Each structure stands twice: as C-alpha cells, then as structure tokens.
Amino acid sequence: MIRGHVILSHGFESGPEATKVTALAQVAEAAGWSHERPDYTDLDSRSDISELGDVGARLVRLRTLAAAAAKKGPLVLVGSSLGSYISAQVSLLVPVHALFLMAPPTILGPMPALDAAQVPVSIIHGWDDELIPAKHVIDWAQARRARLLMVDDDHRLAAHVDAAAQAFAALLAGL
C-alpha cells in the first residue's frame, strides 16, 4: 500500500538523475511512498530570464504537479538548492504534509525571501556552503523550529548523501 507521494526537485544546472534526489527517491520507495522527479533542465537553460533560469516557470511546473498529487493523498516535497526554494514556496499554495530541504537558499535575488507552510520541515545544510551562508539557514530553521542537520560539507553536500538519506527516512517515518 502506498503511504503517499513524494516530489523531488533537483537544483539548478542539475537534473532528475542527480545523486541526492536519486538516493532520496530510493528512500521514499523503500518507505512505501510513490515518487517523481520532475526535469527542470529546459528551464535552467533559459539564461535570458535570469542567471538561475526561469524560476517562475519552475514554480508553476511544481505547483501543477503538486496540486494533482495532493488530491490523491499525502504529499511531501523535497528539494536541493533551487529545488528547495521552489518546494518551500509551493508548500504555501498546495497542501503538503512535510518538506525536506537540502541547502535551501533563504534569499534568491529578486524573488521573495524563502517561506514555507507550517508543516514538519527537515533541513540538511553544509557549514562550508559557498553559496548560502550557514547562519542564514540556521536563523530560518530556528524561526520555524525545523529539524536542522548541519554537516561538514559545501553546497553540493556530496560527502553527505547518506546522511541526507537517513534524515529523509526519519522524516518519512515520523509522518
């Protein structure tokens, strides 16, 4: 029996087969959750929109997928970097049961500051993240009483894929 659905959004200039989202998709499946990994690479290549591609179109794409999934049962949104930003923002528009955010940007150029629905939030972030200061994420997490795992890593969290998978498994187990 399927417990719910997970949508895993990759980061900028990454893809749906990226190491972290692939590992978390395997965790979701093992825990009895269906999952999907949208491909935003066509939007990321739109440098005519901004240096981060078409963030607005990413938001619309995820909102459409999330709205359809939420009608069928419990929904968890997962994201890495820019995928974290859009997952959190979409949680304000679509009913979700939880969020799992990896290296979430709390500020994203001219876009609104990071915000999220009042649901369980679990975050993993690197102390040495060269793009998103750890202090910003700590402050954001503290204000929401989010579960926060700080690791000795940089923005890619490449050395902590297993730690991210374990933290995600714990979030799903707690739902």
KEMIMAR-709453 format. One line per 8 residues: for each residue x, y, z of N, C-alpha, C. Coordinates in pm, whole numbers. Example, Ala and Ser with C-alpha at 12.3 -4.5 7.8 and 13.67 -1.06 7.14 Angstrom:
1319:-569:780:1230:-450:780:1320:-330:780; 1285:-225:708:1367:-106:714:1290:3:787
END
This chain:
83:-118:0:0:0:0:88:125:0; 52:221:-85:127:346:-96:84:441:16; 181:494:89:154:584:202:128:727:157; 179:763:41:165:899:-10:259:917:-128; 282:1043:-165:362:1073:-283:470:1176:-247; 586:1159:-304:699:1249:-284:739:1307:-419; 756:1440:-425:809:1504:-545:945:1561:-509; 1048:1517:-582:1186:1555:-555:1236:1649:-665
1267:1772:-627:1310:1874:-723:1460:1898:-715; 1526:1879:-829:1672:1896:-835:1711:2044:-833; 1838:2066:-811:1893:2201:-807:1921:2255:-946; 1964:2381:-949:1998:2450:-1073:2117:2381:-1139; 2109:2367:-1270:2213:2303:-1350:2243:2162:-1301; 2141:2096:-1254:2150:1956:-1214:2047:1883:-1298; 1992:1775:-1247:1890:1703:-1322:1820:1600:-1237; 1715:1540:-1289:1636:1444:-1211:1711:1316:-1175
1824:1292:-1238:1905:1174:-1206:2021:1208:-1113; 2021:1327:-1056:2128:1371:-966:2139:1275:-847; 2258:1265:-794:2289:1170:-687:2196:1183:-567; 2177:1306:-516:2097:1324:-394:1950:1290:-417; 1890:1344:-523:1748:1315:-543:1725:1168:-578; 1821:1105:-642:1810:961:-670:1814:883:-539; 1906:917:-450:1915:848:-321:1787:865:-240; 1730:986:-241:1608:1011:-164:1487:944:-228
1486:932:-360:1378:859:-427:1380:712:-383; 1499:656:-368:1511:517:-321:1461:505:-177; 1488:603:-93:1439:604:45:1287:608:45; 1229:697:-37:1083:709:-45:1020:576:-85; 1075:515:-188:1021:386:-237:1029:279:-129; 1143:272:-60:1160:171:46:1063:194:161; 1022:320:182:930:353:291:783:344:248; 760:302:123:623:284:76:558:407:16
637:503:-28:587:624:-91:615:619:-241; 517:658:-323:544:675:-465:623:805:-480; 686:822:-595:770:941:-611:784:978:-757; 819:1103:-778:853:1151:-911:961:1256:-899; 1038:1269:-1008:1148:1365:-1012:1133:1450:-1138; 1066:1565:-1126:1048:1649:-1244:1182:1696:-1301; 1183:1717:-1431:1302:1765:-1500:1285:1914:-1529; 1372:1995:-1471:1366:2140:-1491:1481:2190:-1580
1556:2099:-1642:1675:2141:-1715:1642:2235:-1831; 1525:2217:-1893:1487:2308:-2001:1469:2451:-1948; 1423:2465:-1825:1401:2597:-1766:1532:2657:-1715; 1622:2572:-1667:1751:2620:-1617:1836:2678:-1729; 1817:2630:-1850:1899:2676:-1962:1853:2812:-2014; 1745:2865:-1961:1691:2993:-2007:1761:3109:-1938; 1887:3132:-1974:1965:3238:-1912:1917:3376:-1953; 1827:3384:-2052:1770:3512:-2092:1673:3565:-1985
1623:3473:-1899:1530:3512:-1793:1607:3565:-1671; 1699:3487:-1622:1785:3528:-1510:1905:3434:-1506; 1999:3465:-1417:2117:3377:-1406:2080:3241:-1347; 1959:3227:-1292:1912:3099:-1240:1804:3038:-1330; 1799:3081:-1454:1698:3028:-1544:1561:3086:-1513; 1457:3014:-1550:1319:3061:-1534:1260:3006:-1403; 1288:3074:-1293:1242:3030:-1162:1089:3031:-1156; 1027:3131:-1215:882:3139:-1216:819:3018:-1283
875:2975:-1394:822:2857:-1464:848:2731:-1382; 958:2725:-1309:984:2611:-1220:873:2603:-1114; 839:2719:-1057:733:2725:-956:600:2676:-1013; 567:2721:-1132:441:2680:-1195:441:2530:-1222; 552:2478:-1273:559:2335:-1303:540:2252:-1177; 611:2289:-1069:598:2213:-946:458:2229:-886; 405:2350:-890:271:2371:-834:168:2284:-906; 176:2273:-1036:83:2192:-1114:94:2045:-1074
216:1994:-1067:238:1855:-1027:192:1830:-884; 226:1923:-795:192:1907:-653:41:1913:-631; -27:2002:-701:-172:2014:-685:-241:1884:-726; -197:1825:-835:-256:1698:-880:-227:1586:-781; -103:1581:-730:-65:1475:-635:-138:1490:-502; -156:1614:-455:-219:1638:-325:-365:1593:-324; -429:1590:-440:-569:1545:-448:-580:1395:-425; -470:1323:-443:-471:1176:-433:-430:1124:-296
-366:1210:-213:-322:1163:-82:-210:1247:-28; -148:1203:83:-40:1280:147:74:1310:49; 126:1432:59:231:1478:-30:347:1535:51; 468:1496:14:591:1551:71:672:1610:-44; 719:1733:-25:804:1797:-125:948:1797:-76; 1037:1765:-168:1181:1756:-140:1253:1840:-243; 1357:1910:-200:1434:1987:-296:1578:2001:-257; 1660:2026:-359:1801:2054:-340:1829:2192:-396
1881:2282:-314:1918:2417:-353:1797:2490:-415; 1802:2526:-542:1688:2593:-605:1563:2506:-596; 1579:2375:-600:1466:2284:-581:1406:2297:-442; 1489:2328:-342:1439:2353:-206:1357:2481:-203; 1406:2582:-270:1335:2710:-272:1196:2692:-331; 1187:2628:-448:1055:2615:-511:965:2521:-431; 1022:2418:-369:942:2326:-287:880:2401:-169; 959:2481:-101:909:2557:14:802:2657:-30
828:2729:-138:732:2829:-185:600:2763:-228; 608:2650:-296:487:2580:-342:409:2526:-222; 477:2495:-113:407:2444:5:308:2547:61; 325:2672:27:232:2777:69:105:2775:-15; 109:2709:-129:-2:2711:-225:-76:2579:-238; -11:2471:-198:-66:2336:-214:-53:2264:-80; -155:2189:-38:-142:2118:91:-34:2010:86; 63:2023:174:169:1923:185:176:1876:330
232:1757:350:245:1702:484:381:1731:546; 483:1755:462:617:1782:513:705:1833:400; 819:1891:441:921:1938:347:1057:1884:389; 1137:1845:290:1276:1808:315:1361:1895:223; 1443:1982:283:1517:2083:208:1668:2062:225; 1738:2056:113:1884:2043:114:1944:2172:60; 2030:2235:138:2096:2361:101:1996:2463:49; 1895:2498:130:1792:2591:83:1839:2737:80
1821:2803:-34:1854:2946:-38:1746:3027:32; 1784:3101:135:1687:3181:209:1656:3311:136; 1749:3352:50:1731:3471:-33:1768:3430:-175; 1687:3472:-272:1711:3432:-411:1689:3552:-502; 1790:3639:-508:1784:3756:-595:1656:3836:-576; 1585:3865:-685:1464:3948:-675:1340:3870:-630; 1353:3740:-611:1239:3658:-570:1207:3685:-423; 1085:3652:-380:1052:3668:-237:1145:3583:-150
1169:3628:-27:1251:3551:67:1186:3415:89; 1267:3318:123:1218:3182:146:1109:3181:252; 1001:3111:223:892:3093:317:838:2953:295; 764:2902:392:710:2766:379:586:2752:466; 506:2653:431:388:2621:510:430:2573:648; 337:2581:742:362:2535:879:341:2384:885; 437:2312:833:437:2165:833:573:2121:885; 589:1992:917:723:1946:956:825:1975:845
936:2036:884:1043:2070:790:1172:2010:843; 1243:1941:756:1375:1887:788:1473:1943:686; 1588:1991:735:1687:2057:651:1823:1994:674; 1899:1979:565:2041:1945:576:2117:2054:501; 2223:2105:567:2298:2217:509:2445:2204:548; 2533:2248:460:2676:2241:484:2730:2364:555; 2814:2340:654:2880:2450:725:2960:2537:628; 3017:2476:525:3105:2547:432:3036:2578:300
2903:2588:301:2830:2621:179:2878:2756:127; 2932:2754:6:2990:2875:-52:2886:2967:-115; 2763:2920:-132:2657:3000:-194:2554:3052:-95; 2524:2975:7:2420:3009:104:2481:3004:244; 2500:3120:307:2563:3121:438:2488:3035:541; 2562:2956:614:2503:2868:715:2419:2947:815; 2464:3064:854:2391:3145:953:2250:3177:903; 2234:3206:775:2101:3237:721:2007:3118:734
2058:3000:706:1976:2878:715:1945:2845:860; 2043:2861:947:2021:2836:1091:1911:2928:1143; 1920:3056:1110:1819:3151:1156:1680:3117:1101; 1674:3081:973:1547:3046:910:1487:2921:977; 1571:2822:1000:1526:2698:1063:1481:2723:1207; 1554:2803:1280:1520:2831:1419:1383:2899:1429; 1357:2993:1341:1229:3066:1345:1111:2972:1323; 1134:2860:1254:1027:2764:1224:1034:2638:1309
1133:2632:1397:1155:2512:1478:1170:2388:1388; 1239:2408:1276:1264:2299:1182:1374:2208:1235; 1370:2084:1195:1480:1992:1225:1595:2030:1131; 1713:2054:1187:1826:2101:1108:1948:2015:1134; 2005:1962:1028:2129:1886:1037:2237:1964:963; 2333:2016:1038:2447:2087:980:2562:1987:966; 2623:1985:846:2729:1888:819:2853:1960:768; 2967:1892:783:3095:1945:738:3108:1921:588
3045:2011:512:3039:1994:366:3016:2130:301; 3017:2132:168:2990:2255:94:2849:2250:35; 2822:2335:-63:2686:2347:-117:2634:2217:-178; 2720:2142:-240:2675:2020:-309:2638:1906:-214; 2684:1911:-91:2659:1806:9:2700:1668:-41; 2799:1665:-130:2840:1539:-193:2891:1435:-94; 2953:1480:15:3007:1386:113:2901:1340:213; 2779:1391:199:2675:1359:298:2544:1312:235
2554:1242:124:2433:1187:60:2367:1086:153; 2448:1001:217:2392:902:310:2326:969:430; 2388:1075:482:2328:1148:595:2195:1210:554; 2189:1263:432:2064:1320:382:1958:1211:370; 1997:1095:319:1902:984:305:1849:940:441; 1936:934:541:1893:893:675:1799:997:736; 1830:1125:717:1744:1231:770:1607:1229:701; 1607:1203:572:1481:1196:497:1399:1075:544
1465:963:563:1396:843:613:1332:871:749; 1403:943:835:1348:978:966:1226:1068:954; 1230:1163:861:1115:1250:839:995:1168:794; 1013:1082:697:902:999:647:848:907:756; 937:851:837:895:759:944:811:832:1048; 835:962:1064:762:1039:1163:627:1089:1117; 592:1066:992:464:1114:939:353:1015:964
END
